Amino acid sequence: MAKLTVYGTPVSTYVRTVRLLLEEAGADYTLKGVDIFNGESQSAEYLAKNPFGKIPTLEVDGELLYETTAITDYLDTVLADNKFSPSDPMQSARMRQIMAIIDSYLYPNAILTIVIQRLIVPTQGGKTDEDKVKNAVAPAKTAAEAIESLTVGNKYLLGSEVSIADFYLIPVFIYLSQTPEFEAITAQTPKLLTWWDEVSQLPIVKKVCA
Ligand SMILES: N[C@@H](CCC(=O)N[C@@H](CS)C(=O)NCC(=O)O)C(=O)O
């Protein structure tokens, strides 16, 4: 098997997405720390691996791959015979749709705004920008409800088999559930709450997202 190295900070949601897949596949890999909080991800050395300075980047036998959708797609194929992607074309499209909703609408509002403002800013001596948080709740709620409408929610988002969509949403919910806004955002998403009760207890989730 190829030598796999994941570059990134363990607390990053996207790094966790990749690691959840790797752990669920039982793969051997190395996590190489690239700190996004001290400028390391903007160093010339890291920008040579990923010109956007984002984490994660995957190195496969010396070949570099970035963008989490590309990484998870690749790893699913080479490590798991695509078992983390539904074989039914519409279900597979639903999985990609959920991932795109998370990338475009949930992550920016839930993580970049609510979680950063509520959980990170105060630990750095700053003050939560309440207006920013307030303005992010409605779009985050819309995103959660859109995912709710596409999900089975039992046991996993798309049914009995875990998929890449689960690996995307779990790390976002880990942080969002620690904010007071989680209740409002998930008030109309009973299937997601049932799903969350179940998946948050999984050993790989406890291992990767501890
Ligand atoms: N489109 C990228 C997004 C990755 C991303 O935003 N990663 C965050 C951490 S969760 C990051 O690198 N943040 C550091 C920064 O924006 O400088 C992907 O899918 O991999």
The ligand as an ORCA input file, in Angstrom:
! r2SCAN-3c Opt
* xyz 0 1
  N     -11.769     23.692      0.226
  C     -10.878     23.169      1.242
  C     -11.193     23.864      2.555
  C     -10.259     23.439      3.678
  C     -10.307     24.447      4.828
  O     -10.991     25.474      4.782
  N      -9.529     24.134      5.862
  C      -9.426     25.053      6.976
  C      -9.342     24.281      8.290
  S     -10.817     23.368      8.644
  C      -8.156     25.861      6.831
  O      -7.210     25.422      6.221
  N      -8.128     27.054      7.439
  C      -6.958     27.859      7.478
  C      -7.079     29.122      6.696
  O      -8.145     29.380      6.094
  O      -6.095     29.874      6.673
  C     -11.010     21.652      1.356
  O     -12.078     21.141      0.995
  O     -10.055     20.990      1.744
*
